[in-house]
C-alpha cells in the first residue's frame, strides 16, 4: 500500500489502489459495509467492472444495496426482490431510495404486478411531506411509459390536489406536467373541472396552482380546456374571471415563445408583422447573404466580397464554390421550414384570437381595476400574435378608454399602446390623440402629449398629417 505521511485516516475517506486486486476488493467491501458515502457514490468508477459491483451488493445491508443499485447502469433483473423488500419497509428514506432505483432502471416497470405495488406504495407516501416530491417525479415517469389503472390515477389526482397549497414555487411546473400526464388515462374534463374548483377557493397558492396546471393542460388539450374556461368565465365570481384571464395569458405566451422564439421583451428584434425576424449580421454571415445580395457591387456588376480567380488557386476556388452551394441549399431548406412554421403560427393565432376577443370585450369594459389590468396584460401578449387589421382596430378601440387610469394600469397600457403604434402605424394612432390636445383639463392634455411623444419615438408621422407646424409645436 502506498504510504501517506500527511494523514493517518486517509484510507477511510480516499480509497488507495492496492497492487493485489483481491485485497483491493476486500478493502472496498469493508468501506461499503461501514457505509462510506464516497465509495458508495463512486462505486462504479472504483470497481471498474460491473460484475464486481454486483458481488458487493450481496454482502451489504438493504439501504446500502439500494444505494449501489441506484448507481448501476446495467440490467438489475435478478435484484428486483431487493426493491420489493425496500417498498415494504416502514422507513420513508428506504422507500425513497426504492423510487430512485425505479427511476434509474425503467425496465422494472414493465412488470404489471410490480407497477401495481409501486402505485400502492405511492398512494401511501405521497401524503407525506418528505417523500412528496420524489413521488411526483416517479409518477410522471410511470404515467408516461406504463399502462396504469384509471382508478389509481383518480386517487392520486385528488391526493396531489389536496397538497397543492404546500407546493414549492420552483416545483409548480412539475405539478402541471403531472396533471398533463394524468390526462392520458382519465377524462381531461374531470381534471379541468377539478382545477376550476381551485380557482374559486380563498387560498392564493391554491389558485395559482390551478392557473399553472390549466395553462399546461391548455397547451396540450387546447379545445377541451378553453371551452370550459369560456363557459366558467360567464359566472359572477371575481376569482374565476381573473384566473381564466391569467390562464389565457400563459397559453398565449407559450405560443408566442414557441413559434416566434421570443417573449414580449425580445420583440424589438422583430419587424412590424412580428412573423419574420429581421436578419442580423450573424444570420447574414451564416447563410452567406453578404456574398450575394447584401453587399455593394463594383462598376462591372461583380460583387466585391467574392474572390477573383487570380487571387486563389483553382482547386481552392472550387472548394469555395462547393461550400457556398451547400450553404445556399441549407438556407433554402431552413427558409422552407421557417415559412411552414409561419403558416402554422397564423392558424394558431386565428384560433386563439377567436376565443380571446370575447373575454377582452368583457374584461376591458369592467369597473374593477384588477380585472382591467389583467386584461391589458393579456392584450400585451395577444398583440404579438398574427392579427388581422379589423381585430387590431377593435382591440385598440376597447382598450383606448384606459389611457387616463391610475398608475397601476398606466404602465401596462403604455406597453400596449407602443405595440399598437407599431402594428397600426403612427398615422392611424395620431388621429385618436389630436382631439385630446384641446381638452380643458391640464392633466388630460399632459397625458395626450405624453402619448404623442411615444408615437414620435416608436413611429414616423408622414404626409397624412397636413399641419407640420402644429406637430412641431406639440413635440
Secondary structure, DSSP 8 states (H G I E B T S, - for coil): ----SS-SSHHHHS----SSHHHHHHHHHHHHHTT-HHHHHTHHHHH-SHHHHHHHHTTS-HHHHHHHHHH--S--GGGHHHHHHHHT-S-HHHHHHHHHHHHH-GGGGGSHHHHHHHHHHHHHHTTSTTTHHHHHHHHHHHHHHS---HHHHHHHHHHHHHTGGG--GGGHHHHHHHHHHHTTTS-HHHHHHHHHHHTTSS-HHHHHHHHHHHHHHHHHSHHHHHHHHHHHHTSS-HHHHHHHHHHHHHHHHHHHHHHTS--GGGGGGB-TTSSSB---HHHHHHTTHHHHTSS-B-TTS-BSSS--TTTS-HHHHHHHHHHHHHHHHHHHHHHHHHHHHHHHHHHHHHHHHHHHHHHHHHHTT-S-HHHHHHHHHHHHHHTTS---HHHHHHHHHHHGGGGGS-HHHHHHHHHHHHHHHHHH-HHHHHHHHHGGGG-S-HHHHHHHHHHHHHHHHH----TT---HHHHHHH-
